[in-house]
Amino acid sequence: MIPIAKPYLDMAEADAAREVVLSGWLSQGAQVAAFEREFASLTGAAQACAVSNCTTALHLALLAAGVGAGDEVIAPSHSFIATANSIRYCGATPIFADIEPATYNLDPECVAEAITERTRAILTVHQMGMPCNLGALLAVANRHGIPLIEDAACATGSQINMDGAWECVGRPRGLVSCFSFHPRKVITTGEGGMLTTSDPGIDRKLRLWRQHGMNVPDTVRHSSAQVIFESYDVVGFNCRMTDIQAAIGRTQLLRLPEIVARRRAIASRYAELLGDIDELGLPFEPEWARSNWQSYCVRLSERVDQKTVMQNMLNQGIATRRGIMCSHREASYAHAERRHSLRQSELAQDHAILLPIYVQMTEEDQARVADALRAELRASGSA
Ligand SMILES: *Cc1c(COP(=O)(O)O)cnc(C)c1O
């Protein structure tokens, strides 16, 4: 069986977790602080704040941008549903804008059209690890004085060329970037998230909100020779990451260069193996983007039935996934306001499929995937 994805872990992560368990300090502590410093250094961000997952990161990022009841936030529908849900958590309304078909990321022109006097933030996604057109989106956001938040859930280790120099996604260029360490992403802590920002005031708020609004954290009180009484001046949440997760994350971060290099090699081999199939659309990497290839997404001809191809490949022991979901097509968003065409989003969901990609994948596995896909497309008259 060739799975769609597989986390890349071994005894090093198990040992890191074991040490924390035996240390007696299990929740947010020294390991979380170290993971934050290392993540900030990787992304070039001034501040990084660890949280329980990327969904809570998005929620806190929107709150930090001042999003509240009655506000509108422009976001892609074509994303995992957490993107849209985080807007609803703030009592705000998601206004869905369409994507560019080649990159599956927000189309800056569609975003510009969606702006109204109620727009409080733009929530862009680096979908499947492919950097979005940050330069153009920032220009739109800045022209209107609207904060931009980056949903970089899939984009740990992706790079973007800004003003002629390469930098990691999450430096960040917008107000805040949000990352996920779910096992389906390129590095994992089981569950986990991170926020990066260059604004110390926002970082301070995030740290208060993630821990019940507590003004003096337990780590400080624990190591103090003085008795300290903490206070709670704002209503916070519990979004803490554990030290067990952070220790695993620190070990995963050490592997990130190897993981990204391997995924990039697999992606370029897919391009070689599949490049001659006329009716198959290969993923497009703009010259200013270096994807971490969290997913490898190909586009089928509209004449081919997506589900049949996927089922026949599954029958041969090869897992695939359909294109990224569209939130506006789910029952939970059926009554959401719909102002703009989402045609490219729908086409991408209906005609794209994701192929297996993971570090441990062998050349033989990859050839099997490519051969099976080619045979399927031939059988359906599209290769
Ligand atoms: C996975 C994902 C999320 C949610 O991340 P969690 O850590 O599972 O909460 C949000 N947005 C996008 C684009 C994702 O792919």
PDBQT file of the ligand as one rigid body, heavy atoms in Angstrom, charges set to zero:
ROOT
HETATM    1  C1  LIG A 401      -4.217  21.781   8.117  1.00  0.00    +0.000 C 
HETATM    2  C2  LIG A 401      -4.686  23.132   7.841  1.00  0.00    +0.000 A 
HETATM    3  C3  LIG A 401      -5.233  23.934   8.848  1.00  0.00    +0.000 A 
HETATM    4  C4  LIG A 401      -5.516  23.426  10.234  1.00  0.00    +0.000 C 
HETATM    5  O1  LIG A 401      -4.373  23.033  10.948  1.00  0.00    +0.000 OA
HETATM    6  P1  LIG A 401      -4.545  22.266  12.356  1.00  0.00    +0.000 P 
HETATM    7  O2  LIG A 401      -3.167  22.326  12.946  1.00  0.00    +0.000 OA
HETATM    8  O3  LIG A 401      -4.962  20.870  12.032  1.00  0.00    +0.000 OA
HETATM    9  O4  LIG A 401      -5.554  22.992  13.159  1.00  0.00    +0.000 OA
HETATM   10  C5  LIG A 401      -5.581  25.232   8.520  1.00  0.00    +0.000 A 
HETATM   11  N1  LIG A 401      -5.419  25.720   7.271  1.00  0.00    +0.000 NA
HETATM   12  C6  LIG A 401      -4.914  24.973   6.284  1.00  0.00    +0.000 A 
HETATM   13  C7  LIG A 401      -4.731  25.570   4.919  1.00  0.00    +0.000 C 
HETATM   14  C8  LIG A 401      -4.539  23.634   6.523  1.00  0.00    +0.000 A 
HETATM   15  O5  LIG A 401      -4.066  22.890   5.524  1.00  0.00    +0.000 OA
ENDROOT
TORSDOF 0
